[in-house]
Amino acid sequence: MELKNDTYQLQGLNVTDIAKEFGTPVYVYNADKIVSQLQNLKNAFSNQELKIKYAAKALTNISILKLMKKHGAGVDVVSIQEAQLALKAGFTPDEILFTPNCVSFAELQQGVDMGLIINIDNISILEQFGHKYRSSVPCCIRLNPHIMAGGNAKISTGHGDSKFGISIYQLPHLLRVVNTNDIHVVGLHMHTGSDILDAEVFLKMAEILFGVAGDFPDLEFIDFGSGFKVGYKPNDIVTNVYDLGVKLGKAFDKFCEAYGRKLEMWFEPGKYLVSESGYFLVSANVIKTTPATVFVGVDSGMNHLLRPMMYDAHHEIVNVSNPKGIQRVYSIVGYICETDTFGWDRKLNEVREGDVLAIKNAGAYGFSMSSNYNSRYRPAEVLVYEGKAHLIRERETMDDILRNQVEIEI
Ligand SMILES: *Cc1c(COP(=O)(O)O)cnc(C)c1O
């Protein structure tokens, strides 16, 4: 979003016009930003056989999936339903990595039947997999390196207490299961969690993966997961993918030489690709002055954007209706009957009732974590693509609230 001629714009379109056309609350995504983030990664790892598997759970709209497909990405899915969406968006099964966690063996078998690349993160599931398929179905193994990474323990998935992956300390047990069942392991995977600050964590993780890779002679790829950090606040440190490309690229090439073959390097970014592309537009319903603060109550809440309440995530907020207004301090809150604060003590250009506010970094884990709490409709989604604003999801209606409810005689 850029400020041009005193109006906030996306690809030359006035953001307030988008809000007027589609109503608020509405999620708006800038396709150009998604494409340029993809390109950044490709450029950073241009010397490696890079495959990007977009983590679909960050933003699962089918039109976004199609955009990823068009620009050469594969996809990482965590449920059979996400896999079905990816197939519908045009991905072939061999482009889809299925990385579920704590699912039944039955769901894993469904993934095999669909022809997905299977990523296994549990020894008991691996045993069942081996008994059933032996070497006939290749698989990837998700390891837990026990590195404490990321902003906080809720979004960090690679540490010792985390439920994700097979512990690196269980390697002997893991190898016994692989070898006695003749399991065909083609990939090793790690995903240590979101918001990794620098290349060093990736490098540490890489060294661990390289260290165990020698025990798996049939590898075709190594998947470094994600955790790329994007800027939420103006001066946030972000993952420098070019720096990472140089350092990790060099380490990877050296490893491949020792391994004896050039392997593919995989990443599964979610947030990195879509977070900054998204703006959540809401309207100021009321301005409420109390002895403590001035509240702006907006036509949304934790039902639509949960990250500030669930993760204490900071999302920048801009008053797009009043770019020249004087700055005042506000607390921006939702309309849900819970304490659903989008931001405390934020400096915004003067907010008047009816103004449109843009909540930034709303592309990742925004709509995809939304709910119908308080029987509110989930918002519409709009993709700004090739200079035009396209509706890519209709706002819900009362029919959606009532769907699947069964009214009995009482
Ligand atoms: C959520 C998830 C990702 C994406 O994480 P981001 O922080 O959004 O980049 C990647 N891989 C797996 C297995 C995930 O569960």
The ligand as an SDF file (V2000), in Angstrom:
LIG
                    3D

 15 15  0  0  0  0  0  0  0  0999 V2000
    2.7660  -23.5330    9.2420 C   0  0  0  0  0  0  0  0  0  0  0  0
    3.8000  -24.2950    8.5560 C   0  0  0  0  0  0  0  0  0  0  0  0
    4.6860  -23.6530    7.6820 C   0  0  0  0  0  0  0  0  0  0  0  0
    4.6420  -22.1720    7.3930 C   0  0  0  0  0  0  0  0  0  0  0  0
    5.1320  -21.3860    8.4210 O   0  0  0  0  0  0  0  0  0  0  0  0
    5.2690  -19.8050    8.2160 P   0  0  0  0  0  0  0  0  0  0  0  0
    5.7830  -19.2940    9.4800 O   0  0  0  0  0  0  0  0  0  0  0  0
    3.9050  -19.2740    7.8820 O   0  0  0  0  0  0  0  0  0  0  0  0
    6.1730  -19.5730    7.0720 O   0  0  0  0  0  0  0  0  0  0  0  0
    5.6290  -24.4410    7.0410 C   0  0  0  0  0  0  0  0  0  0  0  0
    5.6960  -25.7740    7.2580 N   0  0  0  0  0  0  0  0  0  0  0  0
    4.8660  -26.4150    8.1010 C   0  0  0  0  0  0  0  0  0  0  0  0
    4.9860  -27.8660    8.2800 C   0  0  0  0  0  0  0  0  0  0  0  0
    3.8950  -25.6960    8.7760 C   0  0  0  0  0  0  0  0  0  0  0  0
    3.0760  -26.3490    9.6140 O   0  0  0  0  0  0  0  0  0  0  0  0
  1  2  1  0
  2  3  1  0
  2 14  2  0
  3  4  1  0
  3 10  2  0
  4  5  1  0
  5  6  1  0
  6  7  2  0
  6  8  1  0
  6  9  1  0
 10 11  1  0
 11 12  2  0
 12 13  1  0
 12 14  1  0
 14 15  1  0
M  END
$$$$
